[in-house]
Amino acid sequence: MSDSAQEKTEQATPKRLEEARQKGQVAKSTDLIGALCLLGVVMLLLGVKDGFISDFQRFFTGHFLGLGSSYGIEFNPLYTLTNSAMFILKTVAPFFAVGLVIVLIANLAQVGFLFTAQGLAPKPGLFNPIKGLERMFSRRSMVELVKNLLKFTIIGGTAYILIRNNLEELLVLFYTSPLGIFHIVVSFIIKIAIWAGLAYLVLALFDTWFQRFEYQKSLRMSKQEVKDEFKQMEGDQLIRQRRKELHRNMSMNRIAAEVPEATVVITNPTHYAVALRYEQKEMSAPLLIAKGTGPYAAYIKKLAAKHKVPVIENKDLARFIYDNVELDHEIPMEIYQAVAQVLAMVYKLKAKENYKKY
């Protein structure tokens, strides 16, 4: 086979994309999730900054006053530890919740709903040292290295620029009360996080494009693979058509064999038809021997007319028998009376025909 036929130049087909998705192979940028999560948490902190600082002030004031009052008397470290843990948990919980919601939304936006266990299965080449070296020096690894360096540069550079531009404000820390120091430090951290988060978001948008590009490239197919997949799908379609045809023929053959032996055919009148056979001396209840909808119903009625099997129209009864009774099963007790009325009509018709003959 020629090299051109093996060269992967064709875009992945929907079938290839679906197979990759089922294996857990999707285009997703973790940097985009991280950037959005950082910005979301920082925005929340910016909105509740004053209350956040006041809560910490009250906690530390009460904490140290409690320590001072218990000095030399009785100190309960378990109570102090529990109280501190509950305060931190209550304070951090909203930020954790916002981060979790952002992570879920960002994942759903990129991947959608997807659960597959195939991605958790161990890969045979995962511990292959040669494959490991190839991955280490691959283009994806180089891009990841550059991204990590950029992230470090962005955060460090943002902090350096803000510190340099706000040096006078930071020097005031040495002459400010503890509460003032806390205000300045929190505000400065928020400022750094916002600028770093925005820069990180720009980098994450590039990473999103790169991940999609790499994903589509990894799933490219050769022309021969596209042809083989088309042949396989065409073959599967022919097999399905052949199965439907065989099923249809078997159904038609059964109907052709059973309807001439029927006692009555009940119709809906055009959509449903069911054929019942009943021998008073041999059977305890009428037996369903054929049923069908659409063209099958038309075929049943055609055979009934040909073999002079009475056709009675009863919409509700025909639909009930079709939906609730299996072939070669007796009708259920709850419709005995309705079927008995139909059979009585059949017997009357046959009696009239026999009377006319004589």
MARTI-542846 format. One record per residue (C-alpha): residue number from 1; residue in three letters; x, y, z. Coordinates in nm, 4 decimals. Last residue first. Example, Ala and Ser with C-alpha at 12.3 -4.5 7.8 and 13.67 -1.06 7.14 Angstrom:
2
SITE num residu     east    north       up
SITE   2    SER   1.3670  -0.1060   0.7140
SITE   1    ALA   1.2300  -0.4500   0.7800
END
This chain:
358
SITE num residu     east    north       up
SITE 358    TYR  -8.0321  -2.4525   0.1854
SITE 357    LYS  -7.7400  -2.2320   0.1021
SITE 356    LYS  -7.9169  -1.9295   0.2448
SITE 355    TYR  -7.9483  -2.1021   0.5849
SITE 354    ASN  -7.5733  -2.1824   0.5872
SITE 353    GLU  -7.4925  -1.8164   0.5231
SITE 352    LYS  -7.7305  -1.7017   0.7957
SITE 351    ALA  -7.5806  -1.9474   1.0456
SITE 350    LYS  -7.2291  -1.8302   0.9539
SITE 349    LEU  -7.3258  -1.4684   1.0195
SITE 348    LYS  -7.4872  -1.5620   1.3510
SITE 347    TYR  -7.1765  -1.7578   1.4538
SITE 346    VAL  -6.9578  -1.4599   1.3745
SITE 345    MET  -7.1781  -1.2208   1.5735
SITE 344    ALA  -7.1637  -1.4602   1.8715
SITE 343    LEU  -6.7857  -1.4719   1.8309
SITE 342    VAL  -6.7721  -1.0916   1.8632
SITE 341    GLN  -6.9917  -1.0982   2.1732
SITE 340    ALA  -6.7733  -1.3719   2.3241
SITE 339    VAL  -6.4666  -1.1569   2.2555
SITE 338    ALA  -6.6142  -0.8720   2.4620
SITE 337    GLN  -6.7190  -1.1114   2.7397
SITE 336    TYR  -6.3839  -1.2875   2.7599
SITE 335    ILE  -6.1962  -0.9544   2.7713
SITE 334    GLU  -6.1017  -0.9632   3.1411
SITE 333    MET  -6.0129  -1.3353   3.1242
SITE 332    PRO  -5.7050  -1.2882   2.9129
SITE 331    ILE  -5.6906  -1.4119   2.5497
SITE 330    GLU  -5.5085  -1.7387   2.5002
SITE 329    HIS  -5.1470  -1.7314   2.3842
SITE 328    ASP  -5.0066  -1.8474   2.0493
SITE 327    LEU  -4.8884  -1.4923   1.9734
SITE 326    GLU  -4.8609  -1.2683   2.2774
SITE 325    VAL  -5.1583  -1.0732   2.4157
SITE 324    ASN  -5.1416  -0.7233   2.5639
SITE 323    ASP  -5.0794  -0.4684   2.2882
SITE 322    TYR  -5.2464  -0.6466   1.9951
SITE 321    ILE  -5.5361  -0.7710   2.2095
SITE 320    PHE  -5.6026  -0.4226   2.3479
SITE 319    ARG  -5.5824  -0.2555   2.0054
SITE 318    ALA  -5.8262  -0.5020   1.8490
SITE 317    LEU  -6.0675  -0.4695   2.1418
SITE 316    ASP  -6.0650  -0.0910   2.1375
SITE 315    LYS  -6.1198  -0.0602   1.7623
SITE 314    ASN  -6.3838  -0.3287   1.7079
SITE 313    GLU  -6.4426  -0.4017   1.3396
SITE 312    ILE  -6.5271  -0.7627   1.2612
SITE 311    VAL  -6.3739  -0.9579   0.9721
SITE 310    PRO  -6.5225  -1.3043   0.9093
SITE 309    VAL  -6.2811  -1.5534   0.7461
SITE 308    LYS  -6.3833  -1.6132   0.3857
SITE 307    HIS  -6.0424  -1.7466   0.2760
SITE 306    LYS  -5.9733  -1.4580   0.0378
SITE 305    ALA  -6.1343  -1.1988   0.2654
SITE 304    ALA  -5.9273  -1.3187   0.5609
SITE 303    LEU  -5.6131  -1.3199   0.3464
SITE 302    LYS  -5.6697  -0.9548   0.2526
SITE 301    LYS  -5.7496  -0.8615   0.6127
SITE 300    ILE  -5.4247  -1.0194   0.7345
SITE 299    TYR  -5.2279  -0.8480   0.4556
SITE 298    ALA  -5.3724  -0.5068   0.5471
SITE 297    ALA  -5.2777  -0.5646   0.9121
SITE 296    TYR  -4.9234  -0.6609   0.8064
SITE 295    PRO  -4.9011  -0.3478   0.5890
SITE 294    GLY  -4.9869  -0.1235   0.8874
SITE 293    THR  -5.0087  -0.3243   1.2091
SITE 292    GLY  -5.0052  -0.6976   1.2745
SITE 291    LYS  -5.1481  -0.9966   1.4576
SITE 290    ALA  -5.1720  -1.3708   1.4071
SITE 289    ILE  -5.2678  -1.6842   1.6055
SITE 288    LEU  -5.4293  -1.5374   1.9190
SITE 287    LEU  -5.6167  -1.8259   2.0856
SITE 286    PRO  -5.9827  -1.8183   2.1995
SITE 285    ALA  -6.0492  -1.9821   2.5403
SITE 284    SER  -6.0953  -2.3326   2.6857
SITE 283    MET  -6.0097  -2.5015   2.3556
SITE 282    GLU  -6.0963  -2.8406   2.2013
SITE 281    LYS  -6.4751  -2.8650   2.2026
SITE 280    GLN  -6.5433  -2.4961   2.1431
SITE 279    GLU  -6.2742  -2.4497   1.8801
SITE 278    TYR  -6.1552  -2.0901   1.8721
SITE 277    ARG  -5.9018  -1.9187   1.6488
SITE 276    LEU  -5.8335  -1.5468   1.6708
SITE 275    ALA  -5.6730  -1.3149   1.4126
SITE 274    VAL  -5.5679  -0.9618   1.5088
SITE 273    ALA  -5.5655  -0.6508   1.2885
SITE 272    TYR  -5.4444  -0.3013   1.3629
SITE 271    HIS  -5.4050   0.0211   1.1632
SITE 270    THR  -5.6996   0.0225   0.9227
SITE 269    PRO  -6.0096  -0.0847   1.1227
SITE 268    ASN  -5.9065  -0.1234   1.4265
SITE 267    THR  -5.9647  -0.4807   1.3128
SITE 266    ILE  -6.0806  -0.8166   1.4571
SITE 265    VAL  -6.0270  -1.1271   1.2431
SITE 264    VAL  -6.2433  -1.4304   1.3248
SITE 263    THR  -6.2289  -1.8098   1.3391
SITE 262    ALA  -5.8762  -1.8294   1.2023
SITE 261    GLU  -5.7419  -2.1291   1.0047
SITE 260    PRO  -5.6911  -1.9257   0.6841
SITE 259    VAL  -5.5064  -1.6643   0.9021
SITE 258    GLU  -5.2388  -1.9041   1.0278
SITE 257    ALA  -5.0256  -2.0043   0.7284
SITE 256    ALA  -5.0273  -1.6712   0.5435
SITE 255    ILE  -4.9666  -1.4844   0.8734
SITE 254    ARG  -4.6707  -1.7085   0.9513
SITE 253    ASN  -4.5291  -1.6581   0.6023
SITE 252    MET  -4.5721  -1.2806   0.6297
SITE 251    SER  -4.3953  -1.2714   0.9658
SITE 250    MET  -4.1107  -1.4873   0.8357
SITE 249    ASN  -4.0791  -1.2667   0.5271
SITE 248    ARG  -4.0732  -0.9510   0.7378
SITE 247    HIS  -3.8100  -1.0944   0.9709
SITE 246    LEU  -3.5993  -1.1989   0.6727
SITE 245    GLU  -3.6327  -0.8507   0.5199
SITE 244    LYS  -3.5449  -0.6827   0.8487
SITE 243    ARG  -3.2399  -0.9088   0.8799
SITE 242    ARG  -3.1328  -0.8283   0.5252
SITE 241    GLN  -3.1684  -0.4565   0.5890
SITE 240    ARG  -2.9581  -0.4882   0.9037
SITE 239    ILE  -2.6932  -0.6858   0.7140
SITE 238    LEU  -2.6919  -0.4283   0.4338
SITE 237    GLN  -2.6460  -0.1505   0.6912
SITE 236    ASP  -2.3609  -0.3365   0.8569
SITE 235    GLY  -2.1949  -0.3814   0.5182
SITE 234    GLU  -2.2304  -0.0107   0.4397
SITE 233    MET  -2.0867   0.0745   0.7809
SITE 232    GLN  -1.7947  -0.1616   0.7197
SITE 231    LYS  -1.7402  -0.0290   0.3694
SITE 230    PHE  -1.7433   0.3295   0.4957
SITE 229    GLU  -1.4984   0.2405   0.7721
SITE 228    ASP  -1.2651   0.0756   0.5225
SITE 227    LYS  -1.2811   0.3775   0.2910
SITE 226    VAL  -1.2081   0.6191   0.5761
SITE 225    GLU  -0.9196   0.3994   0.6923
SITE 224    GLN  -0.7805   0.3926   0.3365
SITE 223    LYS  -0.7934   0.7704   0.3126
SITE 222    SER  -0.5869   0.7895   0.6310
SITE 221    MET  -0.7499   0.9079   0.9478
SITE 220    ARG  -0.7044   1.2016   1.1811
SITE 219    LEU  -0.7794   1.1303   1.5467
SITE 218    SER  -0.4551   1.2677   1.6895
SITE 217    LYS  -0.4916   1.5824   1.4749
SITE 216    GLN  -0.8403   1.6531   1.6069
SITE 215    TYR  -0.7191   1.6199   1.9651
SITE 214    GLU  -0.4052   1.8247   1.9023
SITE 213    PHE  -0.6096   2.1116   1.7540
SITE 212    ARG  -0.8684   2.0902   2.0314
SITE 211    GLN  -0.5953   2.0985   2.2971
SITE 210    PHE  -0.4200   2.3890   2.1227
SITE 209    TRP  -0.7377   2.5984   2.1036
SITE 208    THR  -0.8062   2.5401   2.4737
SITE 207    ASP  -0.4411   2.6160   2.5546
SITE 206    PHE  -0.4709   2.9518   2.3780
SITE 205    LEU  -0.7791   3.0279   2.5854
SITE 204    ALA  -0.5866   2.9193   2.8969
SITE 203    LEU  -0.3044   3.1657   2.8241
SITE 202    VAL  -0.5567   3.4479   2.8021
SITE 201    LEU  -0.7204   3.3217   3.1224
SITE 200    TYR  -0.3810   3.3183   3.2989
SITE 199    ALA  -0.3379   3.6865   3.2162
SITE 198    LEU  -0.6811   3.7557   3.3625
SITE 197    GLY  -0.6064   3.5398   3.6685
SITE 196    ALA  -0.2697   3.7086   3.7274
SITE 195    TRP  -0.4372   4.0500   3.7157
SITE 194    ILE  -0.7175   3.9410   3.9494
SITE 193    ALA  -0.4916   3.7416   4.1831
SITE 192    ILE  -0.2456   4.0308   4.2255
SITE 191    LYS  -0.5267   4.2743   4.3115
SITE 190    ILE  -0.6862   4.0258   4.5507
SITE 189    ILE  -0.3519   3.9719   4.7265
SITE 188    PHE  -0.3086   4.3497   4.7585
SITE 187    SER  -0.6548   4.3933   4.9080
SITE 186    VAL  -0.5896   4.1119   5.1570
SITE 185    VAL  -0.2505   4.2580   5.2557
SITE 184    ILE  -0.3851   4.6127   5.2933
SITE 183    HIS  -0.6825   4.5093   5.5066
SITE 182    PHE  -0.4691   4.2764   5.7247
SITE 181    ILE  -0.2150   4.5514   5.7808
SITE 180    GLY  -0.4956   4.7886   5.8798
SITE 179    LEU  -0.6242   4.5365   6.1339
SITE 178    PRO  -0.2735   4.4927   6.2746
SITE 177    SER  -0.2353   4.8722   6.3083
SITE 176    THR  -0.0277   5.0560   6.0525
SITE 175    TYR   0.3209   5.2102   6.0650
SITE 174    PHE   0.5243   4.9230   5.9161
SITE 173    LEU   0.2455   4.8464   5.6673
SITE 172    VAL   0.2837   5.2001   5.5245
SITE 171    LEU   0.5762   5.0631   5.3243
SITE 170    LEU   0.3226   4.8691   5.1162
SITE 169    GLU   0.1549   5.1861   4.9927
SITE 168    GLU   0.4902   5.3344   4.8934
SITE 167    LEU   0.5851   5.0182   4.7064
SITE 166    ASN   0.2665   5.0129   4.5020
SITE 165    ASN   0.4177   5.0197   4.1515
SITE 164    ARG   0.7070   4.7908   4.2448
SITE 163    ILE   0.4826   4.5485   4.4337
SITE 162    LEU   0.2341   4.5426   4.1453
SITE 161    ILE   0.5081   4.4828   3.8867
SITE 160    TYR   0.6724   4.2059   4.0930
SITE 159    ALA   0.3435   4.0266   4.1691
SITE 158    THR   0.2426   4.0339   3.8028
SITE 157    GLY   0.5851   3.9086   3.6958
SITE 156    GLY   0.5770   3.6213   3.9428
SITE 155    ILE   0.2256   3.5144   3.8422
SITE 154    ILE   0.2867   3.5548   3.4699
SITE 153    THR   0.6381   3.4103   3.4746
SITE 152    PHE   0.5257   3.1005   3.6677
SITE 151    LYS   0.2350   3.0518   3.4276
SITE 150    LEU   0.4623   3.1103   3.1294
SITE 149    LEU   0.7067   2.8481   3.2539
SITE 148    ASN   0.4195   2.6038   3.2997
SITE 147    LYS   0.2925   2.6785   2.9498
SITE 146    VAL   0.6372   2.6298   2.7961
SITE 145    LEU   0.6700   2.2922   2.9665
SITE 144    GLU   0.3202   2.1891   2.8527
SITE 143    VAL   0.4077   2.2904   2.4952
SITE 142    MET   0.7257   2.0844   2.5094
SITE 141    SER   0.5328   1.7865   2.6440
SITE 140    ARG   0.2743   1.8172   2.3631
SITE 139    ARG   0.5526   1.8377   2.1035
SITE 138    SER   0.6983   1.5116   2.2250
SITE 137    PHE   1.0205   1.4883   2.4240
SITE 136    MET   0.8769   1.3286   2.7391
SITE 135    ARG   0.6159   1.1314   2.5418
SITE 134    GLU   0.8861   0.9677   2.3321
SITE 133    LEU   1.0897   0.9008   2.6450
SITE 132    GLY   0.7904   0.7312   2.8069
SITE 131    LYS   0.7267   0.5250   2.4959
SITE 130    ILE   1.0833   0.3975   2.5203
SITE 129    PRO   1.0461   0.3345   2.8945
SITE 128    ASN   0.7234   0.1293   2.8476
SITE 127    PHE   0.5225   0.1749   3.1655
SITE 126    LEU   0.2169   0.3273   2.9945
SITE 125    GLY   0.2445   0.1078   2.6865
SITE 124    PRO  -0.0176  -0.1471   2.7953
SITE 123    LYS  -0.2688   0.1192   2.9106
SITE 122    PRO  -0.4441   0.0458   3.2400
SITE 121    ALA  -0.8244   0.0918   3.2266
SITE 120    LEU  -0.9523   0.4165   3.3772
SITE 119    GLY  -1.0368   0.5710   3.0381
SITE 118    GLN  -1.2510   0.2690   2.9591
SITE 117    ALA  -1.4729   0.3310   3.2619
SITE 116    THR  -1.6855   0.5885   3.0819
SITE 115    PHE  -1.9060   0.8693   3.2030
SITE 114    LEU  -1.9643   1.1721   2.9847
SITE 113    PHE  -2.2081   1.4616   3.0164
SITE 112    GLY  -2.0668   1.7522   2.8174
SITE 111    VAL  -1.6971   1.7826   2.7365
SITE 110    GLN  -1.6037   2.1513   2.7257
SITE 109    ALA  -1.9136   2.3169   2.8724
SITE 108    LEU  -1.9671   2.0275   3.1146
SITE 107    ASN  -1.6112   2.0589   3.2429
SITE 106    ALA  -1.6417   2.4373   3.2842
SITE 105    ILE  -1.9749   2.3987   3.4661
SITE 104    LEU  -1.8387   2.1350   3.7046
SITE 103    VAL  -1.5198   2.3302   3.7787
SITE 102    ILE  -1.7170   2.6523   3.8314
SITE 101    VAL  -1.9526   2.4778   4.0757
SITE 100    LEU  -1.6589   2.3297   4.2694
SITE  99    GLY  -1.4804   2.6652   4.2905
SITE  98    VAL  -1.7956   2.8361   4.4186
SITE  97    ALA  -1.8443   2.5632   4.6811
SITE  96    PHE  -1.4797   2.5825   4.7954
SITE  95    PHE  -1.5052   2.9589   4.8286
SITE  94    PRO  -1.8286   2.9269   5.0269
SITE  93    ALA  -1.6746   2.6548   5.2531
SITE  92    VAL  -1.3544   2.8473   5.3409
SITE  91    THR  -1.5041   3.0649   5.6155
SITE  90    LYS  -1.7230   2.7960   5.7722
SITE  89    LEU  -1.4364   2.5442   5.7608
SITE  88    ILE  -1.1897   2.7956   5.9074
SITE  87    PHE  -1.4304   2.8783   6.1916
SITE  86    MET  -1.5079   2.5122   6.2606
SITE  85    ALA  -1.1347   2.4248   6.2695
SITE  84    SER  -1.0595   2.7109   6.5121
SITE  83    ASN  -1.3405   2.6051   6.7487
SITE  82    THR  -1.2272   2.2440   6.7373
SITE  81    LEU  -0.8656   2.3383   6.8113
SITE  80    THR  -0.9647   2.5667   7.0992
SITE  79    TYR  -1.1995   2.3055   7.2472
SITE  78    LEU  -0.9321   2.0367   7.2212
SITE  77    PRO  -0.6653   2.2677   7.3718
SITE  76    ASN  -0.8677   2.3268   7.6901
SITE  75    PHE  -0.6627   2.5620   7.9122
SITE  74    GLU  -0.7191   2.5965   8.2857
SITE  73    ILE  -0.5860   2.8619   8.5165
SITE  72    GLY  -0.2342   2.9863   8.4417
SITE  71    TYR  -0.3388   3.1583   8.1221
SITE  70    SER  -0.7079   3.0960   8.0590
SITE  69    SER  -0.7962   3.4647   8.0293
SITE  68    GLY  -0.5078   3.5277   7.7939
SITE  67    LEU  -0.5922   3.2345   7.5657
SITE  66    GLY  -0.9534   3.3430   7.5509
SITE  65    LEU  -0.8497   3.6983   7.4658
SITE  64    PHE  -0.6281   3.5518   7.1934
SITE  63    HIS  -0.9141   3.3581   7.0374
SITE  62    GLY  -1.1748   3.6293   7.0809
SITE  61    THR  -0.9573   3.8828   6.9023
SITE  60    PHE  -0.8519   3.6269   6.6411
SITE  59    PHE  -1.2116   3.5343   6.5627
SITE  58    ARG  -1.3494   3.8872   6.5696
SITE  57    GLN  -1.0777   4.0120   6.3334
SITE  56    PHE  -1.1180   3.7115   6.1027
SITE  55    ASP  -1.4910   3.7753   6.0775
SITE  54    SER  -1.4324   4.1462   6.0125
SITE  53    ILE  -1.1833   4.0680   5.7346
SITE  52    PHE  -1.4268   3.8364   5.5577
SITE  51    GLY  -1.7131   4.0827   5.6039
SITE  50    ASP  -1.5072   4.3543   5.4356
SITE  49    LYS  -1.3824   4.1257   5.1587
SITE  48    VAL  -1.7199   3.9711   5.0715
SITE  47    GLY  -1.7412   4.0925   4.7104
SITE  46    LEU  -1.3672   4.0825   4.6428
SITE  45    LEU  -1.3476   3.7309   4.7880
SITE  44    LEU  -1.6261   3.6189   4.5548
SITE  43    MET  -1.4471   3.7761   4.2587
SITE  42    VAL  -1.1246   3.6015   4.3653
SITE  41    VAL  -1.3001   3.2621   4.3825
SITE  40    GLY  -1.4466   3.3092   4.0351
SITE  39    LEU  -1.1186   3.4339   3.8877
SITE  38    LEU  -0.9250   3.1353   4.0215
SITE  37    CYS  -1.1908   2.8859   3.9076
SITE  36    LEU  -1.2030   3.0402   3.5607
SITE  35    ALA  -0.8240   3.0194   3.5302
SITE  34    GLY  -0.8078   2.6617   3.6607
SITE  33    ILE  -1.0847   2.5376   3.4299
SITE  32    LEU  -0.9162   2.7034   3.1320
SITE  31    ASP  -0.5838   2.5517   3.2372
SITE  30    THR  -0.7422   2.2055   3.2516
SITE  29    SER  -0.8160   2.2338   2.8812
SITE  28    LYS  -1.0299   1.9529   2.7426
SITE  27    ALA  -1.0470   1.7772   2.4068
SITE  26    VAL  -1.1859   1.4293   2.4682
SITE  25    GLN  -1.0514   1.0742   2.4782
SITE  24    GLY  -1.2594   0.8961   2.7440
SITE  23    LYS  -1.2809   0.5696   2.5500
SITE  22    GLN  -1.6455   0.6426   2.4661
SITE  21    ARG  -1.5327   0.9793   2.3304
SITE  20    ALA  -1.2779   0.8124   2.1028
SITE  19    GLU  -1.5466   0.5796   1.9630
SITE  18    GLU  -1.7781   0.8773   1.9064
SITE  17    LEU  -1.5076   1.0705   1.7206
SITE  16    ARG  -1.4244   0.7682   1.5033
SITE  15    LYS  -1.7934   0.7224   1.4147
SITE  14    PRO  -1.8379   1.0941   1.3405
SITE  13    THR  -1.5448   1.0672   1.0951
SITE  12    ALA  -1.2035   1.2051   1.1838
SITE  11    GLN  -1.0641   1.4576   0.9366
SITE  10    GLU  -0.8533   1.3123   0.6574
SITE   9    THR  -0.4776   1.3597   0.6114
SITE   8    LYS  -0.3427   1.0584   0.7948
SITE   7    GLU  -0.0827   0.9303   0.5482
SITE   6    GLN  -0.1419   0.5574   0.4843
SITE   5    ALA  -0.2890   0.6021   0.1342
SITE   4    SER  -0.0135   0.8496   0.0480
SITE   3    ASP   0.2503   0.5990   0.1654
SITE   2    SER   0.1321   0.3468  -0.0939
SITE   1    MET   0.0000   0.0000   0.0000
END
